[in-house]
Amino acid sequence: MYAPRDEVRRALLWLHGGGFMAGDLDMLEAHVVSAELAARAEALVVSVDYRLAVGGTRYPVPVDDAHAAWRWLAGTGRPPSGPVGLGGASAGAALALSTAIRLRDQDEPRPDALLLAYPFVHFPTPALDDRTAAGMRDLPALLRFTTESIEHMVRNYVGRLTDLPAAALPGAANLDGLPATGIVLAEYDDLRPSGDLLARQLEESGVPGRRYLAAGMTHGHLNRTPSLKEVDRVERGGDAVGHRVVPRASAGDSGQRPLAAMAPASGGLRATGPASSDPGEGWSLKE
């Protein structure tokens, strides 16, 4: 858990990416992003150590963990006042969206906003447009997602490629009634069409939101530090998601702090997952 040193008025639950099968609290997309968002938005940010789809663990266990962490934050862990958002990157964005849909359907306390970075929420993934495909042609294989690698992620996460639960890859779910959503996309990303389609689906469903394209970036660019200009720009907020995701600190603010903020408080705490799959059970804070 990351928090500014002054009074906390807003909060965000954040879920790292990793194809549902990799990633941890120490990766930059978890640790540094949470710390930056906490500092820049003067917010409490909880980075979630959800169980990965390894060793036979599959959907819906990671969503159960995100749900449990949300229940904790919306209950005992919630700051006394102000908005509370839910977000994540890549597979973590899918988990955030799946959790928001579950909260809506179960009539539980919902996030005030969603923040989704380069979301992977559709299968099959829509095709790249011709211009983007041409621009990505010379990228190294390690920076690309092939049909085979995408199928592997889905099969590993859900256990199959057919008859997928709508909430597993939640671009297939009913999106009505979700909170305002900010979507950050990477320009050169085989999964970018999923985020583009999601933005259109949300608009069609009447969900307010904003979309920001990180110029020249590949998938997972938040695993770089803010010394990279586009990462700093995204974490500043600016036009990326605006006040809808994490509201500006005050009317007199410079306009550069809607999303996040600074280094973690000394000995920052992270939420660690439950031993069981029962949402709300067994959550704790970890140094």
C-alpha positions in Angstrom: 0.0 0.0 0.0 1.4 3.4 -1.0 0.2 6.7 0.5 1.3 10.3 0.5 2.5 11.7 3.8 -0.4 14.1 4.1 -4.1 13.4 4.5 -5.5 10.8 2.1 -8.6 11.9 0.2 -8.8 9.4 -2.6 -7.7 5.8 -3.3 -6.9 3.4 -6.1 -6.7 -0.4 -6.2 -4.0 -1.4 -8.8 -3.4 -4.7 -10.5 -0.2 -5.4 -12.4 0.0 -7.3 -15.6 1.8 -10.4 -16.8 -0.5 -12.4 -19.0 -2.3 -13.7 -15.9 0.7 -16.0 -15.3 3.5 -13.8 -14.3 4.3 -10.5 -12.5 4.6 -9.6 -8.8 4.6 -6.6 -6.4 8.2 -5.7 -7.1 7.9 -5.3 -10.9 7.9 -1.6 -12.0 4.4 -1.9 -13.4 3.3 -2.6 -9.8 5.7 -0.9 -7.4 6.8 2.2 -9.3 3.5 2.9 -10.9 1.7 2.6 -7.5 4.3 4.9 -5.9 4.1 7.4 -8.7 0.3 7.4 -8.7 0.2 7.7 -4.9 2.5 10.7 -4.9 1.1 12.6 -7.9 -2.6 12.2 -7.1 -2.1 12.4 -3.3 -3.8 9.1 -3.1 -3.7 5.8 -1.2 -2.7 3.1 -3.8 -3.1 -0.6 -3.0 -1.0 -2.9 -5.2 -2.6 -6.3 -5.2 -0.6 -9.6 -5.0 -3.3 -11.7 -6.7 -2.7 -15.4 -7.3 -1.4 -16.2 -10.8 -2.6 -18.8 -13.2 0.1 -21.3 -12.5 0.2 -24.8 -11.1 -3.5 -25.4 -12.1 -4.8 -22.1 -10.7 -7.2 -20.6 -13.3 -10.1 -18.2 -13.7 -11.9 -17.0 -11.6 -9.3 -17.2 -8.8 -7.3 -14.0 -9.9 -10.7 -12.2 -10.1 -11.7 -13.6 -6.7 -8.5 -12.1 -5.3 -9.1 -8.7 -6.9 -12.6 -8.8 -5.6 -11.4 -9.6 -2.1 -8.9 -6.8 -2.2 -11.6 -4.4 -3.3 -13.9 -5.4 -0.5 -11.1 -4.7 1.9 -10.4 -1.3 0.4 -14.0 -0.3 0.2 -14.5 -1.4 3.8 -11.8 -1.3 6.4 -9.1 0.1 4.2 -11.0 2.9 2.6 -10.0 6.5 3.4 -12.6 8.5 5.2 -13.8 10.5 2.2 -13.2 10.9 -1.5 -13.4 8.7 -4.6 -12.0 5.2 -4.9 -10.8 3.9 -8.3 -10.0 0.5 -9.6 -7.4 -0.1 -12.3 -4.7 -2.3 -13.8 -2.4 -2.9 -16.7 -2.7 -5.5 -19.5 -4.1 -8.7 -17.8 -4.5 -6.6 -14.6 -6.8 -4.3 -16.6 -8.9 -7.4 -17.5 -9.0 -8.3 -13.9 -10.0 -4.8 -12.9 -12.8 -4.7 -15.5 -14.0 -8.2 -14.5 -14.1 -7.1 -10.9 -16.1 -4.0 -11.7 -18.6 -6.0 -13.7 -19.0 -8.5 -10.8 -19.5 -5.6 -8.3 -22.2 -4.2 -10.5 -23.9 -7.5 -10.9 -23.8 -8.3 -7.2 -24.9 -4.8 -6.2 -21.8 -4.2 -4.1 -20.0 -0.9 -3.6 -18.5 0.1 -6.9 -15.5 2.1 -7.9 -15.9 5.7 -8.8 -13.7 5.3 -11.8 -11.7 2.7 -13.8 -8.1 3.2 -15.1 -7.0 0.6 -17.7 -3.6 0.6 -19.2 -3.2 -1.3 -22.5 -6.0 -3.7 -21.6 -6.2 -7.3 -22.9 -10.0 -8.0 -22.7 -11.0 -9.8 -25.9 -10.5 -13.2 -27.4 -10.1 -13.5 -30.3 -8.1 -10.2 -30.3 -9.1 -7.9 -33.1 -6.6 -7.4 -35.9 -4.3 -4.5 -36.2 -5.1 -1.8 -38.7 -2.8 -1.8 -41.8 -0.9 1.3 -40.8 0.0 0.0 -37.3 0.8 -3.4 -38.6 3.2 -1.9 -41.1 4.8 0.2 -38.4 5.4 -2.9 -36.3 6.8 -5.1 -38.9 10.4 -4.7 -37.9 9.9 -5.0 -34.2 11.8 -7.8 -32.4 9.8 -10.9 -31.8 10.1 -10.4 -28.0 8.0 -7.2 -28.4 5.2 -8.9 -30.3 2.2 -11.1 -29.5 1.6 -13.9 -31.9 -1.7 -15.7 -32.4 -0.1 -18.7 -30.6 1.1 -16.6 -27.6 -2.3 -15.0 -27.2 -4.0 -18.4 -27.3 -1.5 -19.8 -24.8 -2.4 -16.9 -22.3 -6.1 -17.6 -22.7 -5.9 -21.4 -22.4 -3.6 -21.1 -19.4 -5.9 -18.6 -17.7 -9.3 -20.1 -18.5 -8.4 -23.7 -19.4 -9.8 -23.6 -22.9 -10.3 -21.4 -26.0 -14.0 -22.1 -26.5 -17.2 -21.2 -24.6 -15.2 -18.6 -22.5 -17.1 -17.0 -19.5 -17.9 -13.4 -20.5 -16.3 -12.0 -17.4 -13.0 -13.8 -18.0 -12.1 -11.7 -21.1 -14.6 -9.0 -20.2 -14.8 -7.3 -23.5 -17.5 -9.9 -24.2 -19.5 -8.9 -21.1 -22.4 -6.4 -20.7 -20.6 -3.1 -20.0 -23.7 -1.0 -19.1 -23.6 0.9 -15.8 -19.8 0.9 -15.4 -18.0 4.0 -14.0 -16.1 6.5 -16.0 -13.1 4.8 -17.6 -9.7 6.1 -18.7 -7.9 3.9 -21.2 -4.1 4.2 -21.9 -3.0 2.5 -25.1 0.5 1.8 -26.5 0.9 2.8 -30.1 2.9 -0.3 -31.2 1.1 -3.1 -29.5 -0.5 -6.2 -31.0 -3.1 -6.0 -28.2 -4.0 -2.4 -28.9 -7.0 -3.3 -31.0 -8.6 -4.8 -27.8 -8.3 -1.5 -26.0 -9.6 0.4 -29.0 -12.6 -1.9 -29.3 -13.2 -1.6 -25.6 -13.3 2.2 -25.8 -15.9 2.0 -28.6 -17.9 -0.5 -26.6 -17.9 1.6 -23.5 -19.0 4.7 -25.6 -21.8 2.6 -27.1 -22.8 1.5 -23.6 -23.1 5.1 -22.4 -20.0 4.9 -20.2 -18.1 8.2 -20.0 -14.4 8.0 -20.5 -11.2 9.1 -22.1 -8.5 7.4 -24.2 -4.8 8.3 -24.5 -2.4 6.8 -27.0 1.2 6.6 -25.8 3.2 7.6 -28.9 5.9 5.3 -29.9 5.4 2.9 -27.0 5.1 -0.9 -27.0 2.9 -3.1 -24.8 4.0 -2.9 -21.1 5.8 0.4 -21.3 4.8 1.1 -17.7 7.4 -1.4 -16.8 9.9 1.4 -17.5 10.5 4.3 -15.1 9.2 7.8 -15.4 12.6 8.8 -16.8 11.0 7.7 -20.1 9.0 10.7 -21.3 5.8 8.8 -22.2 5.7 7.0 -18.9 6.1 10.2 -17.1 3.4 11.8 -19.2 1.0 8.9 -18.5 1.7 9.0 -14.8 1.2 12.8 -14.7 -2.2 12.2 -16.2 -2.5 15.3 -18.4 -4.8 14.4 -21.3 -4.4 10.7 -20.7 -7.4 10.1 -18.5 -8.1 13.5 -16.9 -10.0 14.1 -13.8 -12.4 11.2 -14.4 -10.1 8.6 -13.0 -8.5 10.3 -10.0 -9.9 13.8 -9.6 -7.5 16.7 -9.6 -6.3 17.8 -6.1 -7.9 21.2 -6.3 -9.3 23.7 -8.7 -6.1 25.7 -8.4 -3.8 22.7 -9.3 -1.5 22.9 -12.3 -3.4 20.2 -14.1 -0.5 17.8 -14.0 -1.6 15.7 -11.1 -4.9 13.9 -11.8 -3.6 10.4 -11.6 -0.9 9.9 -9.2 1.8 11.2 -7.1 5.0 10.5 -5.3 7.2 8.0 -3.6 5.6 5.6 -1.1 5.4 6.5 2.6 8.3 5.0 4.5 7.9 1.2 4.7 5.1 1.2 2.1 2.6 -1.6 2.6 1.2 -3.9 -0.1 -2.0 -5.9 0.0 -1.2 -9.7 -0.1 -3.7 -12.3 -1.1 -5.9 -14.7 0.8 -5.1 -18.3 1.5 -8.5 -19.3 0.3 -10.5 -18.3 -2.7 -13.3 -16.8 -0.6 -13.5 -13.0 -1.5 -12.9 -10.9 1.6 -11.2 -13.6 3.6 -7.6 -13.6 4.8 -6.3 -10.2 3.5 -3.4 -8.5 5.2 -0.9 -5.8 4.8 2.7 -6.7 4.1 5.9 -4.6 4.5 
